[in-house]
Amino acid sequence: MPKEVRNQLAARRVKTEAKPGRYADGNGLYLVVSDHGARWWQWRGTVRGRRREIGMGSAYLVPLVDARATAAEWRAIARSGGDPAEARDKDRRETITFEEAARHVWREQVESEAKNPKHIRVWIQSMESFAFPTLGSRDVASITQADVLTVLAPIWTEKEETARRVRQRIKAVLEWARVSGYCDGVNPVEGVERALPRQKRKVRHMPAVAYDKLPEVYARLAESDGMAARALRFAILTAARSSEVREATWIEIDREGRVWTVPGERMKTGEEHRVPLSEAALAILDDLPKVDTYIFPGARPGRPLSDVALGKALRTVTSKMGIEAVPHGFRSTLRDWTSEETNTPHAVAEMALAHAIPNAVEKAYRRGDLFEKRRVLMDRWAEYAVWKGPIGSA
């Protein structure tokens, strides 16, 4: 029988170097790293004739040397006919409340990883407003489906999107508690929606400028030398999301190749996106001073332009025209124009907007990004948007 290999992991690798996956160390000990960077210990072995996986705790809280000692102890217990989970629960004196667990998850998985400050703030605020009043002081091991229902029922049909996100966040907290060894069994959030009324999902359309008004709006924005107005014009010509434009950096621009490459970490889809740049878009960039890493810097050095600034600049123009619109709505404007005024294939229009491909089979077979076809589309869009006729004419 080959000798079992042990002690495969190093402390540094456990803390920082290991990529998402499962890593064996020996004696049934595994390090599990999630796609979001969470790290926990798991013991795998045969307990009373059945294969078992038992959470040992967060790798941030349980040192490698302690995890190895526990794994060796649990293996011995299993070989003698005992149950390591029972031994763990009997020996463990420490408990954790839901609020303590939630704040730990927020610090380790949200605050330290998320790029969007608003998401970081709203995540914990939603827990404070809806979950903590009922679950905050409870030991995570004592929380049941009925408790989760108590949190979700009052908001399930009144605040549908908020309720779904609170449900998702409670589930994430309790899942962390489970793999960290603070509770066992099925996550009580699983299946809880079966006891809740069916939500009437409403499609929320972003207020957008009608495409026949777009050239006039663009012309009015062009009258301003403000950074926000320039960023809005660039957003219109690239069909990019406002956050992608605001956080764009000069290093992402290939002037000679007429392409802007947005890295995957800044894209909603998580995948790199190449944006063809029209001559009008390049003219905006050429007119900007390179005084900051960001193409459209905010008032404070080293910080990008704020979303509030873009909204304010747009309202300055649209309010005079009696139009309700938000910066994100320009993407809908392009989509409507493409459908109504061009023969652009659906796939090209969707790729121009960097929409995710929902069909797994289609995604598997579509290997290209239709870049040259998108370049033709964006050049035509620029010709339409940068309209030089008198303001107010048809």
Phi, psi and omega in degrees: 000128181295146180288135180290134178274131181233170176055053181276340185263155174242150185303321181295320180295322180299316186283321190225326194273331185293132177275170178307133182152192180236131186235125180275143177243331183127158181060025179084004182274133178228143169262127179248127179241122181278170178296336182266003176096356177293144184226129178214161179267143177221136176254135179235132180188182179262122181239113180052046174083001181234143177289134183228149171237123185234127179290140182247342179130169181293138178290344176281336184256329182255113180297156180303318182296322178290322179297320178296317180296318179294319179298318178295320179295316181294323179296319179295320179298315180296320180292334179271004177096004180268181180241113181303326180296320178294320179294320179298313183293327180289320183280334185285128178254338184279137172237170179219136179278163179300318180296318178299316180295317182296317180292328176294313179299319180298314181293315189277328188246340183250299184299322184274346185245323186292147180266337186266113181302325180295317179298318180300315182291314184293327181304306184284329178296323179294325177292318180295324184280321190245325185265315185299322180304327180262317188255344191309313185270359183279142170296130183302331182290343183261357184283133182243175176299324179298323178294318179296320177299322179300325179285315189277326187306315183294338185245358189298320180254345180272322180230072192300309182295318177299317181298318180296322180287323176297318177302313181298320183286322175298318179299317180296320179295313182290331176291319176298317180297324181292310182288342178272000175089009180273344176203164182233176174085190182286139177300122184297349177282337181300126175077003185293334182294342178294338180262005181249152179295154180291133179278143175264095184291126181252131177282119182261112181271134176288132176302127186227156175284129175298143188296335178287343177264349186302314180301324179291317177298317180299317181297319179293322176295325182291344178285346181257139175265004181296149182297322181294319179296322178294319179297321178296318178297320178294321178296319179298313186285343181251351182059027182270158175290153185299323180293324178294322179288312184299323184264008179296142179241158183298328183294342180278350185264127171253095185297316182293320180276354180055053181215142175246119181256112180268121182295153185302326183292345178255002180260146178299325180281346182080006182243145178303142182228125177265129181246118176290136183255122176286168178297326179294320178294319179294326179296324177297316181294319182296336183271358183262139176283140179269075184256358184210164175299321180281144177292321180242078184289154176275192181291329180267132180303140178079006179237141179285167175301145182273156177295327178298319180298319179295315180299319181294318180295322179290318180297327178303324180274308188289330180296326179289339181260000182070031182247135173260124183201156174233158182306320182297336183294342179297335177293321176292324178300313178299317183296319179294316179299317180300316182289321187272328190245356181225170175255027182298129177301147181306316184297323180292316180297318180293321179291328177297328179270001180056040176282143177291148178272111186288332183275119185296323181292315179299318180297322182294325184270338180273100185264333181271172179247014176054037190299311184294325176292324177291328178296318177299316180298313184290329175294318178294321179297319179295319178300322180287315186291317183275065184273133188256011180289167181295139181300131177097348179280165183282000000 
